[in-house]
Amino acid sequence: MEIVSSQAALRNMLARWKQGDSVSVGFVPTMGALHDGHLALVRAAQTENSRVVVSIFVNPTQFNNPHDFASYPRTSDADCAVLEALGTDAVYFPVADELYPNGMQAAHYNLAGLDTRMEGAARPGHFQGVATVVDALFEHVEPDRAYFGAKDFQQVAVIRQLVALRGGLPQVVACATVREADGLAMSSRNLLLTPAQRAAAPRIYAGLRQAAAALRTGATPAAARLQFEKHVHQSPELEVEYLDLAHPLTLELLPDHQVLSAESSAHYFAVVRAGNVRLIDNFPVE
Ligand code: PAF
């Protein structure tokens, strides 16, 4: 496995690879602290591409809380070890000045309103920061396909819009959320949970499933939200920050007091706080 940490070294490596016939590059951008969800992305990339690059960069412009940025887990030695064991071709540790040659600030993209609701409302500027770094990473890595986890469903929608602005490349591949055996969505932030918070956290997924079932049996979104909050708040460790019901493509919020029709498409988006840790999850209403 090659480990590259300058744009020049990355370019040399890619040029070397591309001397071969029909080389395709799959790319998995990450902020490190890798878990099985990331490894599933790497495996998917390996099946569809001849080479796979994983980047590790904790991106300051997508954090609107300095404490969250400072406490984000950083485990690069362990990350490299698992990536090597998996047969990853290369890990890219970008240099901040090369990703942000004009200074550490987010650019502004027309994200078609996908960036303003839910996580966008809770973390103003977050998705502009994500789009800025992902755009720069795409410029550096020039991948054919890029892989993202559906756990960050809204992020995937934002990246698809970014790719549309870039003219359609790379192809975006969204991979299913990987969950612990008890249903908790895998996340680097799970490392920050106390044992009591970790024990309570599966209530989020269970609550989402219950709320989706309630909607499909005629509850209004408002009533289903109350049911979700009641289930989650049975644990004193957890505090619901939001549970929003939105259209899965436009991400437009659906009315609170209107029962869903059988044909309507809807998707749940939730953030639940465990102390300072924000746990994010989503679930389709099918
Ligand atoms: O999902 C993440 O880990 C990050 O938001 C990403 C896509 C690597 C951009 O920093």
Boltz pocket constraint, residues with backbone or C-beta under 6 A from the ligand:
constraints:
  - pocket:
      binder: B
      contacts: [[A, 29], [A, 30], [A, 31], [A, 57], [A, 59], [A, 62], [A, 130], [A, 133], [A, 134], [A, 152], [A, 155]]
      max_distance: 6.0
